[in-house]
Amino acid sequence: MSLDTRYIVKPSRLQGTVRVSGAKNCVLRLMAASLLTDEPIAMSEYPESLQDARVHVGMLEALGKRCDTTTDTIAITKAFDLPSELKWPGRSIRNTLLILGALTARTGRGFVPFPGGCSIGKPGADRGFDLHQQLLEAMGATFTVHVDGDSNIYALEAVAPEGGLRGADIHLRIRSSGATENAIIAGSLAQGVTRIFNPHVRPEILDLIKFLNSMGAKITAYGSERIEIEGVSSLRGTTHTVIADNVEALTWLVASAITNGDITIENFPARDLEIPLIHLRDSGATWEIVGNDVIRVKGSTPYPVDIATGPYPGINSDMQPLFAVFAAHAHGQSTINDLRFPGRYRYAEEMGKLGVRFETEENELRIFGGSAMIGAPVDAVDLRAGIALVLCGLTATGQTEISNAWQAERGYDRLIEKLTALGGQIESV
């Protein structure tokens, strides 16, 4: 998809059946972990059309892998020896931090472009890499930040001590998913035992552990207290099924609720969504279980919500824009507090262009729902803003034109195809 692509969205009532794809926040981690072995890796439920997954395929191929994909599978094999440096001229992604950890663990040195990803939180507050630096340094690596003549960071480098990374006790000051994943990846091939205290233990991380253990790693999670990794000298190939994307699952649930729809959602990971589902049910969303990992969402009447994000099993920060969309369709005031990324409300300004009334005070977003939305030009300022605006466009009068629509396809597999099959009026121009 071109970066200047726009979506045109018109009012729609969604009906039919949709299947949730493999999780973005899982598959990218598994792809980085595939660098820990030369042996073949095969994954099913692979979300092939994700823009970030396609970027990652390119990165893997630049690092000596051959990637053969279909609409729901990927086979990763060795094409040439793994280098220590990722030479990548294209768009970067946040996952380069995990590539850095994998390269350092496997080759003794990692050199990667400065990580990309969504700019979220308060304006000017970049997503840092300090936790990743701290954990690699704790394992004995020398960490270098490369800066150009204009004082812009363009690359990160880590060099392991002679003999490779060493196991260490890593105390995370916050429950960071990325830092937890990087410590798991790096610790898998480190000498000795690595212990991660205060880890973020969520379904995607448990799936990463399952994946690595099937490759011969020795990793045990002790709840939210700690994760222990006993380093091994090498890892083998494996076959793995990617877990369902819980944010996509909630997206279809909210889409049915706000459009007075009737959607049957397959591959729905209800066990991973206990707390978000409680809040949505208490706020008027209705569904019934019609099969194993299958629900039908019908007859919802949105009521105001009052939520705060938090570590799993709480409401993930990526989910709060979906709750904001739900709240915009409820009569009354809703409140949202993002405790992980304070001020992650840039999407609300774009929703405001459609007629959604809101205000922010310190770290609280208040939405005064129930006002009619009218289509207008808006901007997908990041991935989750993109999908929030698509959902609002389905209920806004007239036509909603979303610029930077590529952002939504960074995290949603076959988005237009799935929406169109449900009766959604959406086109890419």
Residue pairs with C-beta under 8 A, 6 or more apart in sequence:
1 51
1 405
1 406
1 409
1 428
2 406
3 404
3 406
4 403
5 405
5 406
5 428
5 429
6 401
6 402
6 403
6 405
6 428
6 429
7 390
7 393
7 400
7 401
7 402
7 405
7 408
7 416
7 426
7 427
7 428
7 429
8 399
8 400
8 401
8 402
8 426
8 427
8 428
8 429
9 375
9 389
9 390
9 393
9 394
9 396
9 399
9 400
9 401
9 402
9 424
9 425
9 426
10 375
10 393
10 398
10 399
10 400
10 425
10 426
11 394
11 395
11 396
11 397
11 398
11 425
12 259
12 394
12 423
12 424
12 425
12 426
13 259
13 260
13 261
13 423
14 255
14 256
14 259
14 261
14 262
14 263
14 394
14 419
14 422
14 423
14 424
15 261
15 262
15 263
15 422
15 423
16 262
16 263
16 264
16 421
16 422
16 423
17 263
17 264
17 265
17 266
18 252
18 263
18 264
18 265
18 266
18 418
18 421
18 422
19 265
19 266
19 267
20 244
20 245
20 248
20 249
20 252
20 265
20 266
20 267
20 268
20 269
21 45
21 47
21 72
21 244
21 245
21 248
21 267
21 413
21 414
22 43
22 45
22 46
22 47
22 72
22 242
22 243
22 244
22 245
22 413
23 47
23 203
23 204
23 207
23 242
23 243
23 244
23 245
23 246
23 247
23 248
24 47
24 50
24 52
24 53
24 245
24 247
24 410
24 411
25 177
25 204
25 245
25 247
25 318
26 203
26 204
26 207
26 208
26 242
26 243
26 245
27 43
27 46
27 47
27 50
27 53
27 242
28 52
28 53
28 56
28 93
28 95
28 98
29 95
29 98
29 181
29 185
29 204
29 208
30 41
30 43
30 207
30 208
30 211
30 240
30 242
31 53
31 56
31 57
31 60
31 74
31 76
31 95
32 56
32 95
32 98
32 99
32 101
32 102
32 185
33 98
33 102
33 185
33 188
33 208
33 211
33 212
33 215
34 41
34 60
34 65
34 76
35 60
35 63
35 65
35 82
35 99
35 102
35 103
35 106
36 102
36 105
36 106
36 185
36 188
36 189
36 212
36 215
36 235
37 215
37 234
37 235
37 236
37 237
38 78
38 82
39 78
39 235
39 236
39 237
40 75
40 76
40 77
40 237
41 74
41 75
41 76
41 77
41 237
41 238
41 239
41 240
42 73
42 74
42 75
42 76
42 237
42 238
42 239
42 240
43 73
43 74
43 76
43 239
43 240
43 241
43 242
44 72
44 73
44 239
44 240
44 241
44 242
45 72
45 241
45 242
45 243
45 244
45 267
46 53
46 69
46 70
46 72
46 73
46 74
46 242
47 53
47 72
47 242
47 245
47 413
48 54
48 69
48 70
48 71
48 72
48 73
48 74
48 413
49 71
49 409
49 413
49 414
49 415
50 409
50 410
50 411
50 412
50 413
51 406
51 409
51 410
52 93
52 95
52 410
52 411
55 90
55 91
55 93
56 93
56 95
57 67
57 69
57 74
58 88
58 90
59 86
59 88
59 93
59 96
59 99
60 67
60 76
61 67
61 79
62 86
62 87
62 88
63 82
63 83
63 86
63 99
63 103
64 78
64 79
64 80
64 81
64 82
64 83
65 76
65 77
65 78
65 79
66 76
66 77
66 78
66 79
67 74
67 75
67 76
68 74
68 75
68 77
69 75
71 414
82 103
82 106
82 107
83 107
84 103
84 107
84 108
84 109
84 110
84 111
85 103
85 109
85 110
85 111
85 112
86 96
86 99
86 103
86 110
86 111
86 112
86 113
88 96
88 112
88 113
91 116
92 113
92 114
92 115
92 116
93 115
93 116
93 117
94 115
94 116
94 117
94 118
94 127
94 178
95 115
95 117
96 112
96 113
96 114
96 115
96 116
96 156
97 112
97 115
97 129
97 132
97 156
97 178
97 182
98 178
98 181
98 182
98 185
99 110
99 112
100 110
100 111
100 112
100 132
100 136
100 156
100 158
100 182
101 110
101 132
101 136
101 158
101 182
101 183
101 185
101 186
102 110
102 185
102 186
103 109
103 110
103 111
103 112
103 158
104 110
104 136
104 141
104 158
104 159
104 160
104 165
104 186
105 160
105 164
105 165
105 185
105 186
105 187
105 188
105 189
105 190
106 189
108 159
108 160
108 164
109 157
109 158
109 159
109 160
110 156
110 157
110 158
111 155
111 156
111 157
112 155
112 156
112 157
113 154
113 155
114 153
114 154
114 155
114 156
115 127
115 129
115 156
117 127
118 127
118 382
118 383
118 384
118 407
119 126
119 127
119 382
120 127
120 317
120 341
120 344
120 346
120 382
121 127
121 341
121 342
121 343
121 344
122 342
122 343
123 343
123 346
125 342
125 343
129 156
131 172
131 173
131 174
131 176
131 178
131 179
132 178
132 179
132 182
133 143
133 156
134 170
135 168
135 170
135 172
135 179
135 182
135 183
135 186
136 143
136 158
136 165
136 182
136 186
137 143
138 168
138 169
138 170
139 160
139 165
139 166
139 167
139 168
139 170
139 186
139 187
139 190
139 194
140 160
140 161
140 165
140 166
140 168
141 158
141 159
141 160
141 161
141 165
142 158
142 159
142 161
143 156
143 157
143 158
144 156
144 157
144 158
144 159
145 153
145 156
146 153
146 154
146 155
146 156
146 157
147 153
147 154
148 154
163 191
164 189
164 190
164 191
165 186
165 187
165 189
165 190
165 191
165 231
166 190
166 191
166 192
167 187
167 190
167 191
167 192
167 193
167 194
167 195
167 229
167 230
167 231
168 190
168 194
168 195
169 194
169 195
169 197
170 183
170 194
170 195
170 196
170 197
171 197
171 198
172 179
172 180
172 196
172 197
172 198
172 199
172 200
173 198
174 198
175 198
175 199
175 200
175 224
175 311
176 200
177 200
177 202
177 204
177 205
180 196
180 199
180 200
180 201
180 205
180 227
181 205
181 208
183 194
183 196
183 199
183 227
183 229
184 196
184 205
184 208
184 209
184 212
184 219
184 227
184 229
185 208
185 212
186 194
187 194
187 196
187 219
187 229
187 231
188 212
188 217
188 219
188 229
188 231
188 232
188 235
189 231
189 232
189 233
189 234
189 235
190 229
190 231
191 231
192 230
192 231
193 228
193 229
193 230
193 231
194 228
194 229
194 231
195 226
195 227
195 228
195 229
196 226
196 227
196 228
196 229
197 225
197 226
198 224
198 226
199 205
199 221
199 224
199 226
199 227
200 311
200 312
201 221
201 223
201 224
201 227
201 312
202 311
202 312
202 313
202 316
203 243
203 246
203 269
203 272
203 312
204 243
205 221
206 221
207 242
207 243
209 217
209 219
209 221
209 227
210 240
211 238
211 240
212 219
212 235
213 219
214 238
214 239
214 240
215 235
215 236
215 237
215 238
216 232
216 234
216 235
216 236
217 229
217 232
217 235
218 229
218 230
218 231
218 232
219 227
219 228
219 229
219 230
220 227
220 228
221 227
222 228
224 311
243 269
243 272
244 267
244 268
244 269
244 272
244 293
245 269
245 413
246 269
246 272
246 273
246 316
247 316
247 318
247 319
247 322
247 411
248 411
248 412
248 413
249 265
249 267
249 268
249 269
249 273
250 273
250 276
250 280
250 319
250 322
251 322
251 387
251 391
251 412
252 263
252 265
252 297
253 263
253 265
253 280
253 285
253 287
253 295
253 297
254 280
254 285
254 322
254 323
254 325
254 326
254 391
255 261
255 263
255 391
255 394
255 422
256 262
256 263
256 297
256 298
256 300
257 280
257 284
257 285
257 286
257 297
257 300
257 302
257 326
257 329
258 300
258 302
258 325
258 326
258 329
258 391
258 394
258 395
259 394
259 395
260 300
261 297
261 298
261 422
262 296
262 297
262 298
263 296
263 297
263 298
263 422
264 290
264 294
264 295
264 296
264 297
265 294
265 295
265 296
265 297
266 293
266 294
267 293
267 294
268 293
268 294
268 295
269 293
270 277
270 289
270 293
270 295
274 313
275 313
275 314
275 315
276 315
276 316
276 319
279 305
279 307
279 315
279 323
280 305
280 323
280 326
282 303
283 302
283 303
283 304
283 305
283 326
283 330
284 300
284 301
284 302
284 303
284 330
285 297
285 300
285 302
285 326
286 297
286 298
286 299
286 300
287 295
287 296
287 297
287 298
287 300
288 295
288 296
288 298
289 295
290 296
302 326
302 327
302 329
302 330
302 369
303 330
303 331
303 332
304 327
304 330
304 331
304 332
304 333
304 334
304 369
305 323
305 326
305 327
305 330
305 334
305 335
305 336
306 334
306 335
307 315
307 320
307 323
307 335
307 336
307 337
308 314
308 315
308 336
308 337
308 338
308 339
309 315
309 316
309 317
309 319
309 320
309 337
309 338
309 339
309 340
310 339
310 340
315 323
317 338
317 340
317 341
317 344
318 384
320 336
320 338
320 344
321 347
321 384
321 385
321 387
321 388
322 384
322 387
322 388
322 391
323 334
323 336
324 334
324 336
324 345
324 347
324 348
324 351
324 365
324 367
324 388
325 351
325 388
325 391
325 392
327 334
327 336
327 367
327 369
328 351
328 356
328 367
328 369
328 371
328 373
328 392
329 369
329 370
329 395
330 369
330 370
331 369
331 370
332 368
332 369
332 370
333 366
333 367
333 368
333 369
334 366
334 367
334 369
335 364
335 365
335 366
335 367
336 345
336 364
336 365
336 366
336 367
337 363
337 364
337 365
338 344
338 345
338 363
338 365
339 363
342 363
343 360
343 363
345 360
345 365
346 381
346 382
346 385
347 381
347 382
347 384
347 385
347 388
347 389
348 356
348 358
348 360
348 365
348 367
350 378
350 379
350 380
350 381
350 385
350 388
350 389
351 358
351 378
351 388
351 389
351 392
352 358
353 376
353 377
353 378
354 373
354 374
354 375
354 376
354 378
354 389
354 392
354 393
354 396
354 400
355 371
355 372
355 373
355 374
355 396
356 367
356 369
356 371
356 373
356 392
357 367
357 368
357 369
357 371
358 365
358 366
358 367
358 368
359 365
359 366
359 368
360 366
372 397
373 392
373 395
373 396
373 397
374 396
374 397
374 398
375 393
375 396
375 397
375 398
375 399
375 400
375 401
376 396
376 400
376 401
377 401
377 403
378 389
378 400
378 401
378 402
378 403
379 385
379 402
379 403
379 404
380 386
380 389
380 402
380 403
380 404
380 405
380 406
380 407
380 408
381 404
381 407
382 407
383 407
383 408
383 410
383 411
384 411
385 407
386 402
386 404
386 405
386 407
386 408
386 409
386 410
387 408
387 411
387 412
387 415
389 400
389 402
390 402
390 408
390 415
390 419
390 426
392 400
393 400
393 402
393 426
394 424
394 425
402 408
405 428
408 415
409 415
416 426
416 427
416 428
419 426
420 426
